């Protein structure tokens, strides 16, 4: 059974009205992308999976740029550190 990788805009995002709400949503989205990447990295190294990993890394980079624009680069770094420590002992 093949799992589809979908990255889309969620309809309830339009309900985020304050900068804080938008920032929190973007942080949650970054965390989701990092978890999805970790899951893909634990799977086989097929070309198809590698392509999905490359796309997801690009989405993570774009998400980081968005968070940096919102002034949340420190929180994004914390997510990276947490995710990195989950993969390898820190």
Buried (B, 14 or more C-beta within 10 A) or exposed (E): EEEEBEEEEEEEEEEBEEEEEBBBBBBEBBBEBBEBBBEBEEEEEEEEBEEBBEBBEEBBEEBBEBBEEBEBEEBBEEBEEEBEEEEEEE
